[in-house]
Amino acid sequence: MSTRDVFLAKIERLNRKVWEGRAGEPTLGSWLANFTGKAGQKEKEQLHALYLLSQFMYFGNRQMRELVRALYRDLFRYPIIEAVRRSNGDTTDVAFIQQRFEEKLGRARFLGVGNPSESGCHLLYYYRQMNSLPKDFFIHGHQIFRGRRRSRKTRLRLPEVDHYVFIDDFCGSGETGEDCANTIVADIKSLNKKVRVDYHSIFGCKHGLDRVRRRGLFDSVEAVVELDESFRCFGRKSRYFISAPRGVTKRDARNLCETYGKSVLPHAPLGFDDCQLLLAFHHNTPDNTLPIFWAGESESPTWHPIFSRYQKLYFSWKPQP
């Protein structure tokens, strides 16, 4: 079996068992046809493209739901239980621990990061379902405050709440988390420094999480899955080329991605913030992923993606007079 056939066989299995059929024919064929020899010999280009695809990480609906369960359990529930036990002589009284946890849960509220139409808020629906939480524990950002923001009359709308948790699906560069800290979290802390505010993400690039941590406003910045430098495809510590098969090299793969990446996304040919990820989710593909996988008509009318991305549109809308 040729190296190309080995890659195709692995991709077929992944597509059937993990990728929810996203990379079947004719999608795979159309995507491969993007590579026409601009970065070298066509066959060599396609071989490297197939290798990168065979290393791709995709998290489907079922996996995302389980990760949402872990997001609540590992980053919210367990730390509180641990703190309750530690502050009560390492008690093993299950009824007491559960009672104290429920008291603290009742004083917590969960919010999505970003605009209500973005993925952080979208995730709250699954967060509530998978963890059997009351609907009233979820609020919008504007429900935190009463009165005009940053005025002398501003106060916290829910004085009984002492713990806010901002939920996100992915922290890449850390820009969105930092913006949240600079606006909403800064205002909360200015009104009551004792209120705890956490940032919890399912996935997070280490450098992006560190950027949010350095801002120093969130009490906790954590991710269920933290992506270190080894997930940066062409980085010095890349995990993807440690045991690459003969005929596949990091240099040629990078040349492929830069050549075609510049044609579809000139300002970020290897993904936003140069993250160089091989990552997609059931609901969307981060722009931190290599653009050769997700670029669509908005980037290039002739490029055929294999894991499509739903872009955020930014514009000023004015009603007609």
Buried (B, 14 or more C-beta within 10 A) or exposed (E): EEBBEBBBEBBBEBBEEBBBEBBBEEBBEEBBEBBEEBBBEEEBBBBBBBBBBBBBBBBBEEBBBEBBBEBBEBBBBEEBBEEBBEEEEEEEEEEEBEEBBEEBBBEBBBBBBBEEEBBBBBBBEBBBEBBEBEEEBBBEBEEBBEEEEEEEEBEBEBEEBBBBBBBBBBBBBBBBBBBBBEEBBBBBBEEEEEBBBBBBBBBBBBBBBEBBBEBEBBBBBBBBBBBEEBBBBBBEEBBBBEEBEEEBBBEBBBBBBBBBBBBBBEEBBBBBBEBBBBBBBBBBBBBBBBBBBBBBEEBBEEBBBBBBBEEEEEEEEEEEE
